[in-house]
């Protein structure tokens, strides 16, 4: 369940960043009507920055996916190796959440 929420949060973050990049690309296309050497240079710099941002996004996404998979695998292995401890930890956390929820 926690892995599903983490994956969803990562996907939302990645989607938001991709939307930002695509919106910036559209803005860059709309500025094509500007004339002059400075405008061309500015468009070139923005384009290069967007390419770097996309590459960084892809690397970050791959890294986050790998770390997330490793964390899920390690958690599953621990729970399978120590089922009673896992049940005890879950019960304790549930008890604490219940205490905090009743105080509000």
C-alpha positions in Angstrom: 0.0 0.0 0.0 2.8 2.4 0.9 4.6 1.5 -2.3 1.4 2.3 -4.3 1.2 5.8 -2.7 4.9 6.4 -3.2 4.6 5.3 -6.8 1.6 7.6 -7.3 3.4 10.6 -5.8 6.4 9.9 -8.0 4.2 9.7 -11.1 2.4 12.9 -10.2 5.7 14.7 -9.8 7.1 13.4 -13.0 3.9 14.3 -14.9 4.0 17.8 -13.5 7.6 18.3 -14.5 6.9 16.9 -18.0 4.0 19.3 -18.3 6.2 22.2 -17.3 8.8 21.2 -19.9 6.2 20.8 -22.7 4.6 24.2 -21.8 8.0 25.8 -22.0 8.6 24.2 -25.3 5.3 25.6 -26.6 6.3 29.1 -25.3 9.6 28.7 -27.1 7.7 27.9 -30.3 5.5 31.0 -29.9 8.5 33.3 -29.4 9.7 32.2 -32.9 8.0 35.3 -34.2 10.5 37.5 -32.4 13.2 38.8 -34.6 16.8 39.5 -34.1 20.0 37.8 -33.1 19.3 38.1 -29.3 15.9 36.4 -29.7 17.6 33.6 -31.6 20.3 33.2 -29.0 17.7 33.2 -26.2 15.6 30.5 -28.0 18.8 28.4 -28.4 19.6 28.7 -24.8 16.1 27.8 -23.7 16.1 24.9 -26.0 19.4 23.6 -24.7 18.2 24.0 -21.1 15.0 22.1 -21.9 17.1 19.2 -23.4 19.2 19.0 -20.3 16.1 19.1 -18.1 14.6 16.2 -20.0 17.8 14.2 -19.7 17.9 14.9 -16.0 14.3 14.0 -15.6 14.8 10.7 -17.3 17.8 9.9 -15.2 16.0 10.9 -12.0 12.9 8.9 -12.9 15.0 5.8 -13.6 16.9 6.2 -10.3 13.7 6.7 -8.3 12.1 3.6 -9.9 15.1 1.5 -9.1 15.3 2.7 -5.5 11.6 2.3 -5.0 11.8 -1.3 -6.3 14.7 -2.0 -4.0 12.8 -0.6 -1.0 9.7 -2.7 -1.8 11.8 -5.8 -2.3 13.7 -5.3 1.0 10.4 -4.7 2.9 8.8 -7.8 1.4 11.8 -9.9 2.3 11.8 -8.6 5.8 8.1 -9.2 6.3 8.4 -12.7 4.9 11.4 -13.5 7.1 9.9 -11.9 10.3 6.1 -12.2 10.0 5.4 -11.9 13.7 7.6 -8.9 14.2 6.0 -7.3 11.2 2.5 -7.9 12.7 3.7 -6.5 16.0 5.1 -3.4 14.4 1.9 -2.9 12.3 -0.2 -3.3 15.4 1.9 -0.7 17.3 1.7 1.8 14.5 -2.0 1.3 14.2 -2.4 1.8 18.0 -0.4 5.0 17.9 -2.4 6.3 14.9 -5.6 5.4 16.8 -4.5 7.4 19.8 -3.6 10.4 17.7 -6.9 10.2 15.8 -9.0 10.2 19.0 -7.2 13.2 20.5 -8.4 15.5 17.7 
